[in-house]
């Protein structure tokens, strides 16, 4: 039973936007407290919502292997829940890390435009530190070893080089840290436009 209660549940805000992933244990608590409803797709493709009593009744009528049993209760674990009192998308800054710079630049040298494995890429200060260039989203880019060597301690203009894209701070996407290949459940499909959630960092919406 504990394994079932640790299964992942997609959380939608009041506007039906995916905003989080939680455990079945937490989802059932929110359902019982009246803070959320279960979302389930009907055979005709529409979506029905169920409060706690409705979901309990549904679980009795249609037994399911993914159900948890207590002393006087048997209830199916939900896979998608809808929050009734939350309509915001969470805000979060993207951490300024090597990994996220590679993500933003798509493992692409920002001078020659070629894609490399990460082990063959460096991080380059567009305006060198010796010239007062800061270590920031707007001044750090991925660079291959040949381009980095050619540029040396010069600005792109001084080196006769051009950036393929102006570096900037990426916008945060909900679920950026979640590996959907491992965690995604089939019932989430309607709510997760993979082309949207997997947009590389830094692209405009």
Residue, then its C-alpha position, 0 to 999 in steps of 0.5 A: x500500500x505504501x508504494x501506491x501512496x507514493x505514486x505520482x499525481x499531476x496537480x492542476x490549478x483552478x484554471x486547469x493548468x499543470x502546476x505540480x506533481x505530488x504523491x497519491x497520499x497528499x492528493x488523497x488528503x487534499x481530496x478528503x479536505x475538500x481542497x481538490x477534486x479528482x479529474x478522470x477522462x470519460x470514454x467519450x474523451x471529456x473530463x469529469x471531476x469528483x469530490x471525495x464522496x463521489x470518488x469513493x462511490x466511483x471506486x466502489x462501483x468500478x474496482x481498480x488494481x490501483x486502490x488503497x484499503x483502510x479499515x472501512x474504506x477502499x479508494x482508487x488512487x487518483x492520477x490527476x487532481x484539480x485544486x479548487x482554490x489555486x489559480x496561479x502558476x508558480x514562479x521560480x528563478x532558473x538557477x544559474x548553473x553550468x547545466x542550465x546554461x548548456x540547456x539554454x544554449x542547447x549544447x550548441x557553440x554560440x559562435x560556430x553554431x555546431x552541436x557538441x557533447x557537453x564534455x567538448x564545450x566550455x563556458x565563455x565570457x562574451x565580454x572577458x572578465x579582464x574587460x569588466x565582463x560579469x559572470x551572468x546569464x547575459x554574458x556567459x555562453x557555450x563555446x567549443x574548444x576551437x572557438x574558445x581558443x580563437x577568441x581567447x581573451x578578446x571580445x567577439x568584435x575584437x576576434x572577428x566573431x559573431x554570436x548566433x544568439x544574444x545570451x539572456x536569462x531564461x524564463x522558468x517553465x513549470x516541471x523543468x526538473x521533472x523527467x517525464x520519461x520516468x514519471x509521466x503517467x498516460x492520464x497526464x497526456x492531455x494536460x502536458x503539451x510536451x512541445x511546450x514543457x520541453x522548450x529549451x531554456x531561453x526561448x520566447x513564449 
